[in-house]
Amino acid sequence: MKYIPRWLEARLKDAFESHPVVILTGPRQVGKSTLLKHAEFLKDWRYVTLDDADALEQAKEDPKGLLREDKPTIIDEVQRCPDLLVTVKYLVDKTERKRNFILSGSGNVSLRRAPRETLAGRAKYLHLTGFGFREIQGLSARGLLDEIWTERELRDSAVKHSPDLPQVVWRGSLPGVVLASNEKIALERISSYVDTYIQRDIQDLVNIRHPQNFRRLMEALARAAGWESVQEELSKICGETRTNVSRYMSLLKETHLLHDVKGYAVKSENVYKQSKYFWFDSGSACFLAGIRRADDLKGPSVRGRYFENFIYQQILSWASLRLTMPEIFYWKQKAGESEVDFVVRHDNKVLGVEVKSSEDITFRDTRPMREFLKAHPEAPKGIIIYAGRKVYPAASNVYAVPWTAI
């Protein structure tokens, strides 16, 4: 299979200008190892994976011997031997920060906690998401969101063909699923991913006494993607105590599988502040919610929810490339009915983002965004991402933007 270059490659290369060590995290199967094996600038680096039993044994018993070769080194699946980080620190300091390392592993708590203590001041953290839609098309990372933040005039940068939106949302962002030759193979791969990798990641961290309850919790969170979820209700659905529900949700977030988006508010604004939850991958969310075919997303109420999760992924993919991480919120009035799906704050700028699965945007559709902009002068404009194909002004400072342009 031909390697598709990842947008994060440039960030990864530039990180060594300021840090001798880069720690690359992300959920399982988003393509971390593939990137590290195929990125052009890493072709002369030594690659070591601790999935290799012999390398793992040496990492534990003879770490200096494993890393004795004085050349830039990639250590994949490093979370299998956190103690190896002490030797990495020693070699970095011994060479006066001239020895470079990339440490990679899944979104495992032990991987992130240990380096903060051992490699403080020496390591840059980067996060790899699944494929962005424009990324897999081979398009530039400088898309429409970059145009907004550099205050350039919005232009039509959408993909010129018309992709099957339900199919794209249903497959999500995992490379093995996105690149599957047909829907049957895609379903088999996403099923294996959920059953094997997700539950394995969590079991690596904590002993779950009732795995079936944990699975029901994930399914409930997937069915409620983009909604405010109350732990008391989730507790009743999955048959676990509120304490365990809180613990399991924390683990899902710590492993980058589940993301919470908090309400956006300034001063004493009367709006909701509790979290909404999105999955890192719309394909995984669809599968956990019992959606087994892309055609099942053609109902507007169902499609809208997972389309919103899909757009969250695209924003997250863009955000992971920034020098400083943007913040993502939502905005929802308590007294009125207005709601804006996402509010992105970055470099002292704020952007409202609404998501609509319709193919046309009318002036009436812009009302929630207009109310948000009126209440928030710090947000000079808003966009409505929709299923159409053209960029155009739908109201003053509100632009309709095709989903393929994000």
C-alpha positions in Angstrom: 0.0 0.0 0.0 1.4 3.4 -1.0 2.3 5.7 1.9 0.2 8.8 2.2 2.4 11.6 3.7 1.0 13.0 7.0 0.5 16.7 7.7 2.3 16.3 11.1 5.6 15.4 9.4 6.6 19.1 9.1 5.7 19.8 12.7 7.7 16.8 13.7 10.8 17.9 11.8 10.6 21.5 13.1 10.3 20.4 16.7 14.0 19.5 16.8 14.9 23.1 16.4 13.9 23.6 20.0 13.9 20.2 21.7 16.2 17.1 21.5 13.3 14.7 22.1 9.9 14.5 20.6 7.1 12.4 22.2 4.5 11.4 19.6 1.2 10.1 21.0 -2.2 9.3 19.7 -4.8 6.5 19.8 -3.8 3.1 18.4 -3.9 2.6 14.7 -3.9 6.2 13.6 -0.6 5.7 11.7 2.2 6.7 14.1 4.4 3.7 13.3 3.7 4.1 9.6 4.7 7.7 9.7 7.9 7.0 11.5 8.9 4.3 9.1 8.1 6.2 5.9 8.6 10.0 6.5 11.4 11.1 4.2 13.4 13.1 6.8 13.5 10.1 9.1 14.9 7.6 6.5 18.4 7.7 8.1 17.2 7.4 11.7 17.5 4.1 13.6 14.1 2.5 14.3 13.5 0.4 17.4 10.2 -1.0 18.4 9.5 -2.5 21.8 6.9 -4.7 20.2 10.0 -6.8 19.4 10.4 -9.1 22.3 14.2 -9.1 22.1 14.4 -5.3 22.0 12.0 -5.1 24.9 14.1 -7.5 26.9 17.3 -5.5 26.2 15.5 -2.3 27.0 14.7 -3.6 30.5 18.0 -5.4 31.2 20.6 -3.4 29.1 19.2 0.0 28.1 22.5 1.6 27.4 23.5 -1.3 25.2 20.2 -1.0 23.2 20.9 2.7 22.6 24.7 2.6 22.3 24.7 3.5 18.5 25.3 7.3 18.4 22.7 8.3 15.9 19.1 9.8 16.0 16.8 7.1 17.2 13.1 6.3 17.1 11.8 4.2 19.9 8.3 2.9 19.1 5.8 1.5 21.6 8.0 3.0 24.3 5.2 2.8 26.9 6.1 -0.9 27.3 9.3 0.1 29.2 9.0 3.5 30.8 12.3 3.0 32.7 14.1 3.4 29.3 13.4 7.1 29.5 16.0 7.5 32.2 18.6 6.3 29.8 17.3 8.6 27.1 17.6 11.5 29.5 21.2 10.4 30.3 22.2 10.3 26.7 20.6 13.6 25.8 22.4 15.3 28.7 25.7 13.5 28.0 25.8 14.8 24.4 24.7 18.3 25.5 21.3 17.9 23.8 22.8 16.9 20.5 21.4 13.3 20.5 17.9 13.2 19.1 15.1 10.8 19.9 11.5 10.3 18.9 9.5 8.3 21.5 6.2 7.0 20.3 3.3 5.1 21.7 -0.4 4.9 22.0 -2.4 7.4 24.2 -1.3 5.6 27.3 -1.3 7.4 30.6 2.0 5.9 31.7 3.7 7.2 28.5 2.6 10.8 29.2 3.2 10.9 33.0 6.7 9.4 33.0 8.3 11.8 30.5 7.0 14.9 32.3 9.0 13.8 35.3 12.0 12.3 33.5 12.4 14.5 30.4 11.2 17.9 31.7 12.5 20.7 29.5 13.9 18.2 27.0 10.8 16.9 25.2 8.2 18.4 22.8 4.8 16.7 22.8 3.0 16.1 19.5 -0.3 14.3 18.9 -1.2 12.4 15.8 -4.9 12.2 14.9 -6.5 10.0 12.3 -6.6 11.2 8.7 -8.1 14.6 8.1 -10.4 14.4 5.0 -8.3 16.9 3.0 -5.1 15.1 4.2 -6.1 11.8 2.7 -6.8 13.7 -0.6 -3.2 14.8 -0.7 -4.1 18.5 -0.2 -2.1 21.1 1.7 -2.5 21.4 5.4 -3.1 25.1 4.9 -6.8 25.0 4.4 -9.7 27.3 5.1 -9.2 27.5 8.9 -5.7 28.8 8.2 -7.2 31.5 5.8 -9.5 32.6 8.6 -6.7 32.9 11.2 -4.4 34.8 8.8 -7.4 37.0 7.9 -7.2 36.3 4.2 -10.4 36.5 2.2 -12.2 33.2 2.2 -11.9 31.3 -1.1 -13.4 28.2 -2.5 -10.8 25.5 -1.5 -13.1 22.5 -1.5 -12.5 19.2 -3.2 -14.0 19.5 -6.7 -15.6 16.1 -6.9 -18.6 15.2 -4.7 -17.7 12.6 -2.1 -20.4 10.4 -0.6 -20.8 12.2 2.8 -22.5 9.3 4.7 -19.7 7.0 3.5 -17.0 9.4 4.6 -18.5 10.0 8.0 -19.2 6.3 8.6 -15.6 5.3 7.8 -14.1 8.1 9.9 -10.4 8.7 10.1 -8.6 5.4 10.9 -6.3 4.7 8.0 -7.1 1.0 7.8 -10.8 1.7 7.7 -10.6 4.7 5.4 -8.5 2.8 2.9 -10.5 -0.4 2.9 -11.5 -1.5 -0.6 -15.1 -2.0 0.3 -17.6 -1.5 3.1 -17.5 -5.1 4.3 -13.8 -5.0 4.9 -14.2 -1.5 6.5 -16.8 -2.9 8.9 -14.6 -5.9 9.8 -11.7 -3.6 10.6 -13.6 -1.1 12.7 -15.2 -4.0 14.6 -11.8 -5.5 15.3 -10.5 -2.1 16.3 -13.2 -1.5 18.9 -13.2 -5.0 20.3 -9.4 -5.4 20.4 -7.6 -2.1 20.6 -10.0 0.1 22.6 -10.7 -2.5 25.3 -7.1 -3.5 25.3 -5.9 0.1 25.9 -8.2 0.4 28.8 -7.4 -3.0 30.3 -3.7 -2.0 30.1 -4.5 0.8 32.6 -7.0 -0.7 35.0 -8.8 -3.9 35.9 -12.4 -3.6 34.8 -14.5 -6.0 36.8 -17.5 -5.9 34.4 -16.3 -5.4 30.8 -19.9 -5.6 29.6 -20.8 -2.6 31.6 -17.9 -0.7 30.2 -18.9 -1.6 26.7 -22.5 -0.4 27.4 -21.1 2.9 28.6 -19.1 3.4 25.4 -22.2 2.6 23.4 -24.3 5.1 25.4 -21.6 7.8 24.9 -21.5 7.0 21.2 -25.3 7.3 20.8 -25.1 10.7 22.6 -22.2 12.1 20.6 -22.4 15.8 20.7 -25.0 16.0 23.4 -24.6 17.0 27.1 -24.2 13.7 28.9 -25.2 13.4 32.6 -23.2 10.8 34.6 -26.3 9.8 36.6 -28.2 8.8 33.4 -25.1 7.0 32.0 -24.8 5.1 35.3 -28.4 3.8 35.0 -27.9 2.8 31.3 -24.7 0.8 31.9 -25.4 -0.6 35.3 -22.3 1.0 37.0 -21.9 3.3 39.9 -21.4 7.0 39.2 -17.9 6.7 40.6 -17.0 4.0 38.1 -18.7 5.9 35.3 -16.6 8.9 36.1 -13.4 6.8 36.3 -14.1 5.0 33.0 -14.8 8.3 31.3 -11.6 9.7 32.6 -9.7 6.8 31.2 -11.3 7.2 27.8 -10.3 10.8 27.8 -6.7 10.1 29.0 -6.3 7.6 26.2 -7.4 10.2 23.6 -10.5 8.1 22.6 -13.1 10.5 24.1 -13.0 14.3 24.1 -15.0 16.6 26.2 -16.0 20.0 24.9 -17.0 22.6 27.5 -19.5 25.5 27.2 -18.1 28.8 26.1 -19.0 31.8 28.3 -17.7 35.3 29.2 -18.4 37.1 32.4 -21.9 36.2 33.8 -23.4 35.0 30.5 -26.4 32.7 31.0 -25.3 29.7 29.0 -24.6 26.0 29.5 -21.1 25.1 30.8 -21.4 21.3 31.2 -19.4 19.1 28.8 -20.4 17.6 25.5 -18.6 14.5 24.4 -17.2 13.5 21.0 -15.3 10.4 19.9 -11.8 10.8 18.3 -13.2 9.1 15.3 -16.7 9.2 13.8 -16.3 5.7 12.4 -15.8 4.3 15.9 -18.7 6.3 17.2 -21.0 5.0 14.4 -20.0 1.4 15.1 -20.5 1.7 18.9 -23.9 3.3 18.3 -25.0 0.3 16.2 -24.7 1.9 12.8 -23.4 -0.9 10.6 -23.9 0.6 7.1 -23.2 4.0 5.7 -26.7 4.1 4.3 -28.0 4.1 7.9 -26.7 7.7 8.2 -29.0 9.0 5.5 -31.6 10.0 8.1 -31.0 13.7 8.8 -31.3 13.5 12.6 -28.8 10.6 12.7 -26.4 12.0 10.0 -26.3 15.4 11.7 -25.0 14.1 15.0 -22.1 12.0 13.5 -21.4 14.6 10.8 -20.8 17.0 13.7 -18.4 14.5 15.3 -16.7 14.2 11.9 -16.2 18.0 11.7 -14.9 18.0 15.3 -12.2 15.5 14.0 -11.3 17.9 11.2 -10.9 20.8 13.6 -8.8 18.7 15.9 -6.6 17.6 13.1 -6.0 21.2 12.2 -5.4 22.2 15.8 -2.8 19.5 16.3 -0.5 21.3 13.8 -0.5 24.6 15.6 2.5 25.8 17.6 0.1 26.4 20.5 -3.0 24.3 20.9 -6.3 26.0 20.1 -9.2 25.6 22.5 -12.5 24.2 21.4 -15.8 24.9 23.1 -19.5 25.0 22.2 -22.0 27.8 23.0 -25.7 27.2 24.0 -28.0 29.7 25.6 -30.1 28.7 28.7 -32.8 31.2 28.2 -33.1 31.0 24.4 -32.8 28.3 21.8 -29.6 29.5 20.1 -26.6 27.1 19.9 -23.3 27.2 18.1 -21.7 23.8 17.7 -18.1 24.8 18.2 -16.2 27.9 19.3 -12.5 27.9 18.5 -10.2 30.2 20.4 -6.6 30.6 19.3 -4.0 33.4 19.4 -6.5 35.8 21.0 -9.0 35.2 18.2 -12.4 33.5 18.4 -14.3 31.8 15.6 -17.9 30.4 15.8 -18.4 27.2 13.8 -21.9 25.8 13.1 -22.5 22.4 11.4 -25.4 21.7 9.1 -25.9 18.5 7.1 -28.2 20.2 4.6 -26.9 21.2 1.1 -28.1 24.8 1.2 -27.8 27.5 3.9 -30.5 30.2 4.2 -30.5 33.4 6.0 -32.7 31.8 8.7 -30.1 29.2 9.3 -27.6 31.9 10.4 -29.7 33.1 13.3 -27.9 31.3 16.1 -24.5 32.4 14.7 -25.7 36.0 14.4 -26.8 35.9 18.0 -23.5 34.5 19.1 -21.5 37.2 17.1 -23.7 39.9 18.6 -23.0 38.7 22.1 -19.3 38.2 21.5 -17.5 41.1 19.8 -14.3 39.1 20.3 -15.5 36.8 17.5 -15.4 38.9 14.3 -16.9 36.2 12.0 -18.5 32.8 12.0 -18.8 29.9 9.5 -21.5 27.4 8.8 -20.0 24.1 7.5 -22.6 22.4 5.3 -23.0 19.6 2.7 -22.9 21.9 -0.3 -20.0 22.8 -2.5 -19.4 26.6 -2.5 -18.1 29.3 -0.1 -20.4 32.3 0.1 -21.6 34.9 2.6 -24.9 33.8 4.1 -25.2 36.9 6.3 -23.0 39.7 7.4 -19.8 38.1 8.8 -21.3 34.6 8.4 -20.0 32.4 5.7 -21.3 29.1 4.3 -18.4 26.7 3.9 -18.3 23.3 2.2 -17.2 20.4 4.6 -14.7 19.4 2.0 -12.8 22.7 2.5 -12.1 22.2 6.2 
